[in-house]
Amino acid sequence: MKSVLHLNLRRKYFAQIAGNAKHMETRELKPYWKKRLEGRHYDVIKFRNGYAKNAPEMLVEFRDLTKRRRNYEIQLGRILKIKRWKH
């Protein structure tokens, strides 16, 4: 079974990733993200645009995680699946 990182995104950023215009997602270097990201291995990222039960979802390959300045940078791979997304 694949290891999945679950992340919520605003519509603007979800659309950029879905349109292959954004290839990296960032999160602040804070204890919450350190616990979720450092020392863990993920195969895929499940992005959701909102919290509704029928919110758009996208499954994307997890390539790499790096720390730069005050952020974690998550390198995104190819989009594996998109559900309930209307451009």
C-alpha positions in Angstrom: 0.0 0.0 0.0 1.3 3.5 -0.9 2.1 6.0 1.8 -0.1 9.1 1.3 0.4 12.7 2.5 -2.9 14.5 2.7 -2.8 18.3 2.0 -5.6 20.9 1.5 -5.1 23.7 -1.0 -6.9 26.8 -2.0 -8.5 26.7 -5.4 -5.9 28.9 -7.0 -3.0 26.6 -6.1 -5.0 23.4 -6.8 -5.7 24.8 -10.3 -2.0 25.6 -10.9 -0.9 22.1 -10.0 -3.8 20.5 -12.0 -2.7 22.7 -15.0 1.0 21.6 -14.6 2.0 25.2 -13.9 3.2 24.5 -10.3 5.7 21.7 -9.5 6.5 22.5 -5.9 4.4 23.0 -2.8 5.7 24.8 0.2 5.0 24.7 3.9 6.4 26.8 6.7 9.3 25.4 8.9 7.1 24.9 12.0 6.8 22.1 14.5 3.5 20.9 13.0 5.0 20.4 9.5 8.3 19.0 10.9 6.3 16.2 12.6 4.4 15.5 9.4 7.2 15.7 6.9 10.7 15.1 8.4 11.9 11.5 8.7 8.9 10.1 6.8 8.5 8.5 3.4 5.6 9.3 1.2 4.8 7.8 -2.2 1.9 10.2 -3.2 0.2 13.4 -2.1 -3.6 13.6 -2.0 -4.5 17.3 -2.5 -8.1 18.4 -1.7 -9.6 21.7 -2.6 -11.7 22.3 0.5 -13.2 20.2 3.2 -16.6 19.3 1.7 -17.3 15.6 1.2 -17.5 16.2 -2.6 -14.4 18.5 -2.8 -12.1 18.1 -5.8 -9.2 15.8 -5.2 -5.9 15.1 -7.0 -3.3 12.4 -6.5 0.2 13.5 -7.3 3.6 11.7 -7.1 5.8 12.8 -4.1 9.3 13.3 -5.5 11.4 14.9 -2.8 11.4 17.1 0.3 14.0 19.8 1.0 14.4 22.6 3.5 15.1 26.0 2.1 15.2 29.2 4.1 12.1 29.2 6.2 10.1 26.6 4.2 9.8 22.9 3.4 9.7 22.5 -0.4 7.8 19.4 -1.6 8.8 18.5 -5.2 5.8 17.2 -7.1 5.8 14.5 -9.8 3.2 13.6 -12.3 -0.5 13.8 -11.7 -1.9 10.3 -11.2 -5.6 11.1 -10.9 -8.0 14.0 -10.6 -11.6 13.7 -9.3 -14.4 16.2 -9.4 -12.4 19.0 -10.9 -13.9 21.4 -13.4 -11.4 24.0 -14.7 
